[in-house]
Amino acid sequence: MIKVKVIGRKIEREVEYQKGMKVKDVLRAVGFNTESAIAKVNGKVALEDDPVKDEDYVEVIPVVSGG
């Protein structure tokens, strides 16, 4: 399982790990895409195509935009 916390939204979930998963798959599983959030895997900023492993901890930081 991958533990996921969405910063500022009081969302904490576990996503079932599947072989070959990437950051973008985890974001999608909690309702975000790579244009609407930044991810940190085990405390380090990660790119959308970076792999994730079973037992990783992912923090999702929603991007705020507007004018």
Buried (B, 14 or more C-beta within 10 A) or exposed (E): EBEBBBEEEEEEBEBEBEEEBBBBBBBEBBBBEBEEBBBBBEEEEBEBEEEBEEEBEBBBBBEEEEE
